[in-house]
Amino acid sequence: MRSRLLPLLAAAMVLAAGANVQLADTVTKTDGTILNGRILEENDSWIVLEVQRGSAKLTLPIARAAIRSITRGPGQTGPTDPQATPASAPAGPGYYPLPIYGEIGVEVKAEFLSEALADARSRKPDFVVLAFDTAGGSMEEMDKLIKLLGEAKDLKIIAYVRKATSAAALLALACPEIYMAIDGMIGADLPDRQSPGSLIEAVDRKNLSQLRSRARAAARSGGHPVAIAEGMFNPDLELVLVTEGGKPVVKPGQAEKPLKAKGKLLTLIGKEAVECGLAKGWARDVAALNEVMGLEPWHVVPGGAWATMIRKGQETRRSLEMGERKQRYEEYMKKIAPELERIDKELEEVKAKGKAAEADKKKLQRQFDQANEDVQVSYRRQLREAGKYAQSNPDLARDMQRRAKERREEDLRDVKRRMKPEADKIQDEIRNLYEEMKRLQAERQKLLADAPK
């Protein structure tokens, strides 16, 4: 059954792989480049293509002006002619998307964003859209990013949030305009106090105070309600949503159904962020933002900063993981160093004893060979003595030969009897030393095999 099952499984894997290829969208660019992947978003001016590179996935924005043709996988819909809207005259204002994807401080760094914003300036878009999909990360790096946004007053920066929690929430708050994905999320990324031993209880007051201070500063920088920002990092604050002058206002207070109850941290989903006045609206994707912004159709400004940020983020992640693996390996090797030293010392002792035992074995072999040779010499001498009587007394000569042979056999057996105990002892010692060497080598190999990869 097993022999039949394996080929069937292999065939199924081949068919599955073929199905994935068939389901992929194929984009042929005007320079002849062919890309296979999945189209995530598109409009008349651009598309976003998700492609596989080894174990990683890249998200690439591609202007329709740079596309020769699109071949869609089965079940996919959308225009196949990239020239449906003339590429030479893009409609409406232009926007330049940049990814805030992954961990802040690893995939998202101030130096990457600084280079991307410089590239954006050279292309003169009407808007720069920061697409958020991150659970935060380094607060120190977040401070650098917020400072960078504060220095980019010459660019009209918009945040489009699928996920911006913890440090990323502060970065989004520093953007002058926030728009949400329909199922987007912005705010804290900590468990609430209702869970015993939760992270909120573990965070000391000093750290919470620093987080609140940063949140308030970020909100002021972006022109957003400070109470909302503080509620993301203050479990003791209770917030209510009221209407004042026909506009939603969030402020401290108590209500039967508060926006944020005491003992919790504030996290808002797409609709909630709009209703409380933090976000200006929500859209299904970046390409559709113009609808909620009240703009005519807009177009993506071609550029390579998106792909560059993704690539540099992946390189940083790989470098970090390699560094962490190296550190774990070095720490493990340092930990097992005494054990390796002990094993190596015992191995040297075993090898020395083995070498001595082999020398004893060779010495005993030489003694054995000499004793046998002495017996043979004595036997040959007795045969020569018997030969003297071969003519005069043949019977005596034959009797002497017989006795000489019997004596030789007895002497040879006596040599074996005398030396066998010592030979067995040395052989047992060699065998035990060999087994001990194998055990120590196996122990050493296991320690090394358990080292972090």
C-alpha positions, 0 to 999 in steps of 0.5 A: 500500500505504501509503495502505491501511495507515494507515487500518488502523493507525488502526482498530487503535488505536481498537479497542485503545483500546476494548478497554482501556476495556472491560477496566477496572473501574468503581467508582461511589462513594456521592457519585456519583463514577465511577472507571475503573481496575484493582482491585489488591487488595481484601477485604470492607472496602476495595479498592485501585484503580489509575487513570490520570491523564495519563501517571501512575498513581495508587493509591487505597485506597477503603473499601467503605463509600464504594462504591455499585457495582463493574462489573468488566472481562471476566475479572475476578473478585470480589464485585460487591456492596460491601455483602456485609459491612455497611459500618456495622459493619466487622469486626475492627481497623482499619488505615490504609495509607500509601504509601512509593512512589518516591524518598525525598526526592522522592515520599517526604518527611518533611513528607508523612509527618508530615501523613499520620501526623497524619491517621492519629491523628485517625482512630484506627486500630489499625495504620498500614501503611507500604507500601514500594515504593522503591529509596531516595534521599536519606539526609538525608531518610531521617534525617528520616523515621526521626526522625519514626517514632521520635516516633510511638510512639503509633501501631502502625506496620507495614512491608509491603515489596515493595521497600525498598533502599538508604536505604529499607531503613534506613527499613523497619528503623526500623519495629517490625514488618516483613512482606514481599511474597512476592517482596519485596526489602529490603537493598542496591541496589548491585552486588557487588564481583565486578563490576570497577569496581563501585559498592562499589569506588567508595564510600570507607570513610568513606561506608560507615562512615556508612551502617553507622552509620545502619543499626545505629541504624535496626535498634536503633530498630526492634528488629531484628538489627543484624548484618543491618542492617550486612551491607547496607552492609558488603562485608567482613562475612561472615554466617551463619544459625544456630538458637539457642534454637529461633530464627533468629540472624544473626551474623558467621561463616564457613560453607560456605553463608553468608547473606552472603559476603564481598565482597557486600552483603546483600539479602533476598527475602521468604522469606529475610527471614522465615527469618533473623528480620528479617520476621515473615511474608509476605503477598500484599498489605496486605489479607492481612496480618491472616492472617499477623499472626494477627488476625481479619478487619480493615478499612481505615480511610477517609481521604485521606492515601494519595491526598494523599501520592501527589499531593504526591509527583507534584507534587514530581517534576514540580516537580523535573523542571521545575527540572532542565529549567530548569537544563539549559536555562540551562546550555546557553544559557550554554554557547552564549552566546559562539556566539550572540554571534558569530553575532549580531555577524556577522549585524549586519555582514552586514545592514550590508553588505547595507544599503550594497549596496542603497544602492549599487544604488539609486544606480547605478539613479539614474545609469542612469536619468539616463544614459538620460534624457540620451540621450532628451533628446539624441534629442528635440533631434535630432528637433526639428533634423530637423523644421526641414527637413521642408518644405524638404527632406523627404529630409534630414529623414528621414535626420536622423531615422534617424541620430538614432534609430540614435545613440539606440539605440547610446547606450542600449546604451553606457549598459548596457555601461558600467553592467552590470559594476557592477550585476552586481557589486552584485547578486552581493554582495547575493546572497552576503550574503543566502546568508550571512545565511540560513546564520548564521540557520540556525546560530543556529536549530540552536543554539536548537533543540538546547536541552534541552526 
